[in-house]
Amino acid sequence: MKGNFLGILTAMTVALLISVPLSAQTIARVTVPFDFTVGQTQMSAGTYEISAGHGAVVIRDTKAAASVISIVNTEPSRNSDSSSKLVFNRYGDKYFLSQVSRAFSGGVMHLPTSKLEKEVRIASSSVSRKVVLAAK
């Protein structure tokens, strides 16, 4: 039973990884001036293309061949900003991507809090700060 569950979970993960990049719509391009983390993946400072589709977001470095995919929980936006935004949680010098807001009330995509972010939050003596970057 446990092996069957793992097989189904693996198949669903592979299907998600294949289908999201193929059907994802580019929603933003942003230059991030600091290293940051998405889930358990460390990303370097640079220019990123953000794509979304089917309950997931893809963050792709435009110069390096690095990209990461994360599931998201999408909710309606409460404002009608004319630009997309990325929101990071900052603990000292560590940044974690927490939200991607689409332009013109396109919705807010919340990324799950990773185990690593929870550990950093607990170990950090400083208060979490939100850092917002406007995308093009």
LUMTORGU-900646 format. One record per residue (C-alpha): residue in three letters; x, y, z. Coordinates in steps of 0.001 Angstrom, whole numbers, plus 500000, padded with zeros to 6 digits. Layout:
N
ALAXYZ/...
This chain:
136
MET500000500000500000/LYS502787502429500948/GLY504700501626497750/ASN501531502127495713/PHE500978505551497296/LEU504568506593496570/GLY504195505455492966/ILE501024507494492504/LEU502604510518494200/THR505684510257491969/ALA503547509979488829/MET501506513037489826/THR504670515042490538/VAL506192514126487167/ALA502936515030485395/LEU502888518418487163/LEU506526519108486317/ILE505899518331482651/SER502549520085482232/VAL503213523381484034/PRO506180524556481928/LEU504369523570478722/SER501174525446479545/ALA502555528220481748/GLN501903531827480816/THR504673534372481418/ILE503317536964483817/ALA506385538976484829/ARG510056539685484396/VAL511934541001487434/THR515500541758488482/VAL516169540484491986/PRO519204542241493547/PHE519823539587496216/ASP520097535796496560/PHE516815534180497621/THR515189530832498303/VAL512123529200496755/GLY511131526121498750/GLN514461524385499355/THR516144525820496235/GLN518659528668496512/MET518503531158493625/SER521189533753492825/ALA520595537459492310/GLY519652538144488693/THR516841538630486203/TYR513984536138486372/GLU510980535308484237/ILE507902534310486208/SER505336531967484624/ALA502158530543486105/GLY499672527838485282/HIS497642525001486837/GLY498270525854490500/ALA502015526311490180/VAL504554529015489463/VAL507842528667487561/ILE510737531001488367/ARG513408530885485630/ASP516775532658485611/THR517042534315482191/LYS520865534014482021/ALA521626530756483813/ALA519849527501483122/ALA518389527560486630/SER514681527344487346/VAL512405526204490118/ILE508733525253490271/SER506481525668493298/ILE502870524923494009/VAL500799527990494889/ASN497530528865496535/THR495869531587494447/GLU493362534084495776/PRO491728537161494220/SER493681540399494463/ARG492309543185496660/ASN493745545956494481/SER494209546711490812/ASP497928547540490632/SER499205548045487106/SER502353545982487684/SER503111542518488969/LYS505030542204492240/LEU507148539659494056/VAL507029539635497852/PHE509864538160499909/ASN510086537383503612/ARG513433538614504950/TYR515180537246508038/GLY518528539007508500/ASP520296538494505153/LYS518114535576504010/TYR515201536113501595/PHE512348533684500848/LEU509859534207498016/SER506382534207499565/GLN504003535777497002/VAL503635536652493356/SER500952539268492664/ARG499660539562489113/ALA498934542944487571/PHE495404544331487115/SER493688542176489754/GLY495098538986488257/GLY495300537359491668/VAL497852536734494380/MET499779533474494355/HIS500981532400497814/LEU503918530005497962/PRO503998527529500853/THR506394528214503724/SER509274525743503429/LYS510825523771506258/LEU514028525765505712/GLU512190529097506096/LYS510536527882509305/GLU513949526864510682/VAL515491530235509758/ARG512530532089511302/ILE512911530183514573/ALA516703530643514657/SER516548534316513679/SER516509536867516444/SER515353539585514051/VAL511756540255513059/SER510613539144509613/ARG510320541965507094/LYS508470542036503790/VAL510465543087500728/VAL508430543974497624/LEU509901544139494105/ALA507927545496491175/ALA508122543429487994/LYS508083544547484372/
